[in-house]
Amino acid sequence: MNEFQLIDAFVAAFHPPPPPLGPGDDCAVLPPARALTCVTTDALVEGVHFTRRTFSFEDIGHKALAVNLSDLAAMGARPRWALCALGLPDGVNATELRAVAKGMAALAKVHGVELLGGNVTRAQQLSLTLTLGGVVPPGRQPLLRSGARPGDVLYTSGFLGDAAAALHLASHRRPVPRALALAQRRPSPHLAWGLAAAPFASSAVDVSDGLVQDLGHVCAASSAGAELERVALPLSPTLREAVPPPVAQRLALSGGEDYVLLVSVPARRATAFERAVAKRHLDAHRIGRISEVPGVRVDGLPFRGPGGFQHRP
């Protein structure tokens, strides 16, 4: 297929709106914004973030969108639109490309995301670079990393360590339970949780590179520190069965690719926050607090070692 046939094959999965809002013109045209708009971009690159040996083409499309949706969730934003730039190596056929689009389109439909355009180019490795836009509900401000204050309570929106455990087990040539494999290949962005937390939280970040590392970003932006309790780390039953407790705790602290949300909530609002989340049948795991002492401490001791994944240029 030529470039335009490739674009048509990919876009067909999304049922986009007609021009000028959808793909087909030199630019996408957005309607006037009635609320603050949050924009994020992230890439999924073969050999760095996935391999075709372990990921299906639908997995690739799903995860490329999910990691960007998680960023919007951390801002307390509702996703609205996406742009997608494809880097396609020789040998990717139309059926495989449609599978990528199918995986992405299914998740886009769940969260109301419209594909507005993008680009396609030849590349050495398969890659997807997405730019997403979302809006903060009227009357609210986006959640930032810089609002945490000493005494705030720290919560996560889900289990930690599952995705890293899948990679850990695979690297040791051990069977990977399906639940852990799915956590790594098909993360679920916690958008509803982010919206529920937004009226209460003082800061937020999505845990993509490791709990300690991403919490460190909050601490740096807020000129504060944090205290974590190892026993409070939310570990899934599958993770507890798959690896010894010390390994599970290490993966939860610094494994990465969890794509859960981490928020700080002022102590005086903690009970109301927990009730609001429970009312929506969601979980909130209390794991520690913001402190005045710089850095991240675990059980009262400074955390030593790598706190998460380091991206190298």
N, C-alpha and C positions, 0 to 999 in steps of 0.2 A: 504493500500500500504506500501511496505517497503521503506527504505531510498532511494534506487536507483530509484525506480518507482516514488517517490515524486519528485526527481530531474528531471527526464525525463519529468514528467508532467509539471513542472514549466518552464523548458528550452524550451519546444516545442513552446511556444508563441513567442520566439525571433528569430527563424531561424538563429542561430549563425553560424559563420564560422566553418569549420571543424578543428579538432586538427591539429597542436599544438597550434593554436591561440585561439580556443574556449574552452568551457567546455569539460571535459573528461579526462584530465591529472592531475597530482598532482599540477601543476602550470600553469597559463596562460603565454604565451610567447608573448612579445610585440615587434613590429618592432623597429628598431633604431629610436630614436627621432631626428627630424631635427629642433626642436624648444624647448623652455622651457616648461616643463611639470608641470601642477598644479594638485595636488591630494587632495581630501577632503573625509571625511567620516562623516556620520550622521545616526542616528537611529530613527525609528518610532516604538513606543512601546504601546501596548494596555493598556488602563487605564491611560496613561500619555499623549499621543498625540492624541488618538482617542478612540472611543468606537464602537463596532459593531452595537449598536443601532442607531447611527447617520451616520456611514460610511458604504457604500457598500464595498465589497471586491475589486472592481475595483478602488474605491476612495483610498483605502489603498495603492494599488500598485502605483497609479499615484502620490500620495503625497510623498511616500518614495523616489521616484526618483526626483520629482520636487524640494524638499528642498536641495538636493545635487547639482542639476543643478544650483540653484540660487547662491550657493557658487562659482561655476565656472564662472557664469556670472559676479559676483562682481570682479573677477580677470581679466576680459577681455579675458577669455579663451574660446576656442571651445571644447565642450565635445567630447570624443572619446570612452571611454570604461567604464565598470562598473563591480564590483564584488558584489554579494548579499549573505548575510548570513541570513538564515531564522530560526527563533525560532518558532516551531509549537506546540501548545497545543493539547492534545487529543480532538478529535471531529472535527477538521478541515478536511473536506473531499476533494476529488480530484476536484470536481466541484468548490468549494470555492477557492482552491489553484490556479486553472487555471484562475479564475476571477482576483485574485491578479496579476498574471503574465500578463493577458490581459491588465489591467490598466497600468501597468508599461511598457509593450512592446509598446503600442500605443504611449506613450510619448517618449520612446526611439527612435522609428522610426522617429518621427518628428524632433528630434535633432541629429540624426546620431550616437546614442550610441549603441555600441555592448556589449552584455553580455559575459564576458570572463570566468566566473566561480563563485564559492562561496562555501557555506556550508549550511547544514541543520541539526538541532538538536531539540530534544524535549525540550519544555519550558512550564512554567506555564501560560504565556500569549503570544499571537501572537506578534511577533516582526520582523522587517526587518532592518538590518544594511547594508548600502550600502557604498562602496568605489568607487569613480569616479575619472577618470583621464581626463584631457583636456590639450590642447596645446595653447600657446600664439602665435599669428601670427608671422612669422619670422620678425626680425628687431624690435620687440616691447618688452617692459618689462611688467611683470604683474602689475596690479593695486594693491597697498598696502594701508593699513590704515595709514601709517606713513608719507605721502607726503603732507598733507594739510598745508597751510600757511595762516597767517592773511591776510584778503582781498579776499581770494578765495570765490567764489559763491557756494552755496549749492543747489543741484537739486535732486529731486526724479524722478524715472521712471514711477510712477503710483500713484493711490489713496492709502490713508492711512486709516486704521481703519475698513475696511469692514469685515475682518475675525474676529476681536475682537468683532465687533457688532453682528455677528452671535451668538457667545458664550454668549454675554451679553443678547440678547433677549431671547435665549433659557433658560438661567438661571432664567429669570423673567417670564417664561412660556408665552411668547408672540410670535406671528407668526414671522417666520424668512423669509424674502424675498429670493427668489431663488438666486438672484445675490450675496447676502451676504453669503448664505450657500455654494455656489460654490467657493467663494473666500476663505473660510475656508477649504473646503474639497479638492478642486482641484486648487491650486494656479498655475499660469502660470509663469515659470521662464523667466526673461527678458534678454535672451542671446543676441538677436540682439541689444538691447539697450546698453548692456555692451560693445559689440564690437564697436558700434558707438561712445561710450563715451571714449573708451580707448586712442585714440590719443590726447585727450584734458584734461582729468581728472588728478588731482594731487593725489587723493586718492579715495577709494571706499570701501563700505561695503554693504552687503545685510541686509535689515531690516527684521530680523526674530524674535527678542525678544522685539522690541519696538523702535520707532524712537529715543527717548531721550537716551535710554540705548546704542543702537548701535552707535549713533553719539558720545556718550561719549567714546566709544572705539577708534574712530578716533581721538578725541581730546587728549586722553591719549597717543596714539601712536605718535601723531604729536606734542606733547607739546604745545597745543594751546587750545582755547575755541571756542564756537560757539554761534551765535545769531539766534534764530528762530523767525519768525513772525506768530503769531497765525492765522491771517487773510489769510495768504498765504498757509496754509496747504491744500493740494489737497484732497477734500472730494467728494466722488461720489454722484450723485443725489439720489441714493437709500439710502445711509447712511443719507443724510440730511433729507429725508422724514421719516426715521425709528426711529430716536432718536432726542431729543432736541439738539440745537447747543452746549451747554457746554459739554454734554455727547459725542457728535461726536468728538469734539476737544480733549477731554481727551483720547478717544480711539485711535485717530490718533497719539497722542503724545507717548502713552505708551502701546497700546493694544497688539502689537506683531502679528506674523504670517502673515505679509503683503507680504513678499518675493518680495518687490520691491527693486530697487537699490538706494543707496544714494551716490552721488559723490560730490567732491569739484572740481571746475574748476577755474584756475586763471582768474581774472577779465578781463584781456586783451584778453582772448580767449573765453569769454562767448558768444559773438555774433556769432563767428564762430561755436562754439559748438551747439548753438541753431539751426543754419541753417543746420548743418550736420544731426542733429536728425530729424528736420522737413523734410529734403529731403528724409528720409527713412520712412516718414509717422508715426513717433513716437512722443510721447509727452515728454517734459522736464518741470517739475514744479519747479520754483525757490522758495525756502522756507526760505532762510537766507544766512548767510555768516560765514566764519571762523574769529575769533577774537583773540586778544592777551589775553583777560581776561579768566583765567582758568574756566572750567566747561561749562555747557549748560545753556543758558539764554533764556527765552521766553518773548518777548515784553519788553526786558530790565531788567527782574527780574530773579534771579536764580530759576531754576525749582525745585520745592519741591515735595516730594513724590516718589513712585516707578517709575522708568523710563521704566520699561518693565518686562518681565518674568524672574524669577530667577530659574535656574536649581538647584535642590537639590540632592546631591548624595544619 
